[in-house]
């Protein structure tokens, strides 16, 4: 089994998941190891082990689905000493080894290999902490210089990204594989992008500039909310109906109250940048007039103080936090439309990386209930639970005895 990872910063610096995977495959092939699967983690830091692909891999290791994990370097597995010790212990308990392409001494199946592993884990953690300090210094310096940090908010882009999009459109045109109608549409897009780039030609490649289409969507959201008659959810539904989708690291997704709420409070739209809560004048142009922005903040303050004049119709989603997408195993989210119909949806689809469409909550819940209705408990299920409970009490009392403690937390009643 192979595990590869790049953080967002490393993606910018040109690190490659493909290069890691290819070297791991060559490393495994030279030793005659069969690779059953490759787990890839894109845009994830190794400061913690709370990474989807990593956790899925560790779950399969616990089930003994493979014998060995191959990484390009130990810091791809983790940069935290605590996480290295904890997860290597989990692997050892499951009988799964850990091997590194760049560190041939790494062999968790031997005592010497474990000692070396922990030594280099300490060095990796020190390097990570040093990087964090240097990154923090760099981000503060960027903010004081008026430059944006982290991801750009909806409504903004950079000249570099627009030039990449323009190049892709021109390459499509040059293939000659499009129909006359498609080619005409593509030529219009090329002309519009060229005009837009010319408008902001005084800005540098990495500067933030208004997006050709999304900037209008951001301004529309502020104008709509400023009326004082709509909620964050209503603004999200309006943006979705107008065809806008979120931007940034998570790709194009439907808007929801959790994405419109911070958007409508973000001073970045005023031409400001921030670092750790402190705002500085930015180099990028403002999209939202200051009077409109402040009006929206007053509307939010009034809505927060407004007493509820009616009982809220709270919708219940029994499968929330439990149901997973059958295609990509992402946890499904609950959502209701304007008519009050309940749905479960994959946050990665259908406009993202998964083609799973939304499903009616009533149908999904009925299917689960129908499945559960066919489960039959054994006749002696009460006695089995009683025996297991009693065994837990005995084990807990044995564990507590050396410390003079008495366990009273487990009930033996069936």
C-alpha angles and dihedrals in degrees: 000000000000128000122194130177142177127181123221091259092050090050088057090049091054102257111161132216088197093056091050092048094048093051091047090050091051090047092051094043092053089057096044094248119152114227111217099179145354119224112202125195114193123191095000128132121223094220088105135015093238092116121130098224092041093052091046089051092049090049091054090046089056088054089051094240090151140013104224142026118213120200131177091231135356091248088063087063095045143324094204117092091207092053093046092053093044097046097041087054089052091050092047091052089052092047093246122139131211123221133178130209094209096040109051091178090066105106116143092188092075130058091234091052091051092052091051090046093056092044093055091042087061090052092047091052091049089050090049092051091047090050090050091054092048092045091051090052090049094048093050090049090049092050093049088051090053096252125137123248132208116353125355117246122243110283097040136085137160132251088243093058092045091051090052089051090047091051091051091052092050091049089053090051092050093055090068090212096118126096117251090257093050091046091052091051091047091051090052090052091049092051092048092050092048090051092048093049090049089053091057097034093127090067123088125245095264099038120115114250132170114280113244093240110007094058088068089050092054092050090046090054092053093047092049094048092046090068087077093222101092137066132224088263092054091051090051092050091049092052091048092050091050089056099253121141133189120268135205135061095342095052129224108341135156115273120249135175090270090060100039095047096064090037092059092050099044114116089199086089087063091060095263133126128204142206120191093341097313116114125214133184108272132217092228123090120255119249098189122054113239093239091055092047093051091047089056091051090052090050090052092049091051093048090051091055095041112112117234109256095189141028112269116241097230113199118219122217109188093184095050109127092011109063119085130196109259091217105047102008092236115152109259121236128221119238139165127205128223091275092056095252112150123229141176114218140181109240088216096055157123094348094029133055097309129061095211110130126214116274130209110259092220092057094045093048092046090053091052092047090049091052093048091049090066094056112105121197118219116257093247096049093122092053091048092053090047092052092048092048092050090049090052091052093051092048092048093049091050091051093047097045098084089056096048092248129138121212115228101154100091122075120208094203113116 
